Amino acid sequence: MTTIAHCTSALLSVGDELTLGHTLDTNSKWIASALRDLGIVTTEHVTVPDDLPAHAHALRRLASKVDLIISTGGLGPTADDLTRQALARAMDDRLVEDEVSLAQVRAWFTGRGREMPAINAVQALRPSRAAALQNLHGTAPGLMAAIDACDVFCLPGPPGEARPMWASCVVPRLRPPQGRTVRTRVLHTFGIGESDLATRLGAMMERDRSPLVGTTASGGVVSCRLRYEGPLPPEEADALLDSAAREVRARAGEFVFGEGDATLPDAVLGLGRTAGHTVGVVESCTGGMLGQMLTEPAGASAFFVGGLLTYANAMKTALAGVEPALLGAGAPGAVSAATAASMAHGGLERLGVDHCLAVTGIAGPGGGSAAKPVGTVWIALASRGRDADVRRFRMSGARSAIREWACKAALAMLWQRLSGVGPVKLLRQDQP
Amino acid sequence: MTTIAHCTSALLSVGDELTLGHTLDTNSKWIASALRDLGIVTTEHVTVPDDLPAHAHALRRLASKVDLIISTGGLGPTADDLTRQALARAMDDRLVEDEVSLAQVRAWFTGRGREMPAINAVQALRPSRAAALQNLHGTAPGLMAAIDACDVFCLPGPPGEARPMWASCVVPRLRPPQGRTVRTRVLHTFGIGESDLATRLGAMMERDRSPLVGTTASGGVVSCRLRYEGPLPPEEADALLDSAAREVRARAGEFVFGEGDATLPDAVLGLGRTAGHTVGVVESCTGGMLGQMLTEPAGASAFFVGGLLTYANAMKTALAGVEPALLGAGAPGAVSAATAASMAHGGLERLGVDHCLAVTGIAGPGGGSAAKPVGTVWIALASRGRDADVRRFRMSGARSAIREWACKAALAMLWQRLSGVGPVKLLRQDQP
């Protein structure tokens, strides 16, 4: 390890499966994000094939530009795993066997009732001036070294091995720029567009503000990221973020369903549990996706009871008790306010739940008409002792995107009811 | 455009949102994969921030190493979109306004009933020796140029704009190495491990064979990729691939559910439609995910009718008619062969379908016991006039992975029945 601060970093991903497009590199994103939260700026990502000269050359090139390199991949036991050799070459060093690593690799196998294959001994090699990092989730030890003034950490490629090694072996050794505190906080919204949220946040988003406020959109969830970076002590930085988070909620709180790692299903499960309520679903075009989302969080059984998948119209009648007259020719039809409401009320009674969400729509690509184009979705929420909340949405995009949005909109309607926010118009909702 | 063949390529992704880890780069994978299928080898991926010197430097560095650069991003209308300038600097050229591009950008807005904001005029700029590529799905024209002997194509970052531009403007201009034919074919399996499949394929997978045979695993689906690259005319190459595909099926055909873009739901939908059958589901631990998968393909209504989500035990009885005695103390319990079979038979009757899949298990992280650890899942398939197919699986991993695997195993059991392959033991199945 060198002693200079880690101001800038580069990420190096290694493997033919990445360069040739067989596998998607997902490590670079979370590593860059984690570095950013620590105040270390990543200035380049590079992916090289299983090629010793190219790999060693990339290490040297990057080491001349940044203070820190994080590499992933190339630490396996086979002939195409060359990170050990490439690092040695870039350091102008030779490989030696690390006795502790060898014992740990062997223990990994014996702990699983197997003998270590001879091939795995190569994983205990390291450059003589490098140190090995223990891998508790696989056989590949990591490596820690310096190329001139640049610190290098080499992690295994599988995220399930790289992430714990990152947390336990790398983060404690990082030296973000001195005298700087970096604190972040993320609030998640659903149902408001990114530009509308930005308009509400107004001057909060100016680039010279502290904390810095940014928004990102993914899968319909627009997240608002607050970031403090500066000289204040951590508790003062946190107080600034608390204040900024309160301001965000004051401006757009009716859409903020959670913070940090919370998902929409987490948010409704939390509120439902607290209220001691139960929920069920009656799904048509989403075919089970809404039930699947509600049962994603561990402990979902405290809230979710069951559901009816009424994909065919005959099932809407047989399972949820929708009047056949609603579905016939000249009637409102399967995709209508009346049918959605009837599905939700039918589910409420037949499932014996406190709340029932019903979704019926045209997910496409076929089945649309001028009056009901692809993307038309009716969602109803029935609750004991409350008026039903019935809304129409006009969505666009692929079948999968329409279905996913419909489920999230349904969850957002339930969130509005459980949180006491009350019915707030959601993005892509056009009625009422 | 230069006239040399495009043997090697590099991919350049541009944007702070990528280098800082806000956004996952998904373009590099599909572009590298598409190039590989054409016989062009990608030797490096690089991601640079919105920084003009770094961007121009990366272009020049890569241009000195490869025949072809494909860049994505940095073509938007705002001040941090610098691909036009970086390309000009790397080419030692100046920017000029492309009149056709300007008209096309303007037309994009007027076609949507809006006037072009003044800021978007910058998108019509190009280096004087570059050509613009029309964008039919957004406002950012692409660029085509040469840096010395290296051809460069710059595409917009959003995949929805980059992919069509790639297909229509880039692929026709690529020059894979002459005299070489490249043909690929992919067969998808489920239920056999990657190493078991490799063992069955044996010598077919040796690295000096033609066609080259490789396997990749993703989400439980193990795909077998056949690749011919050589001097044969395309129709002879295809005949070789046909023959190799037959050989794969001869060795592991009971697991091969489809080819090309086909998914497991596509495969069962195709067989169900052909047979004129219908299917329903009764789901416990998967909470709707199986119904969701069966309704992923367009046209699912020709096969999938509906389902019952019996997450709570009371719902197993109320909706699917499972005897309460099966679920009580000392009884087989909710996660058992008897309950799975009862759920499937109940669904068969109550949904009025030809086939019904039932899934009940312990997805975790809680709820496990010594006799029924987390990951224990029973799946039953009931069909009219046939004996039920009831199997136990022991899965590992996170809650989401256990649920996904359970659904795919259920689809594979249905595929085995519909395809006539008959019951074949699946990976992670331990009974019967």
Interface residues (C-beta under 8 A of the other chain):
Chain A: S13 E17 L18 T19 L20 G21 H22 T23 L24 D25 T26 S28 K29 W30 I31 A32 S33 A34 L35 R36 V41 T42 T43 E44 H45 V46 T47 V48 P49 D51 A54 A58 T216 G280 V281 E283 C285 T286 G287 G288 M289 L290 G291 Q292 L294 T295 E296 A298 G299 A300 S301 F304 V305 G306 G307 L308 L309 T310 Y311 A312 A314 M315 A318 L319 R350 L351 G352 G364 P365 G366 R399 S400 R403
Chain B: S13 E17 L18 T19 L20 G21 H22 T23 L24 D25 T26 S28 K29 W30 I31 A32 S33 A34 L35 R36 V41 T42 T43 E44 H45 V46 T47 V48 P49 D51 A54 A58 T216 G280 V281 E283 C285 T286 G287 G288 M289 L290 G291 Q292 L294 T295 E296 A298 G299 A300 S301 F304 V305 G306 G307 L308 L309 T310 Y311 A312 A314 M315 A318 L319 R350 L351 G352 G364 P365 G366 R399 S400 R403
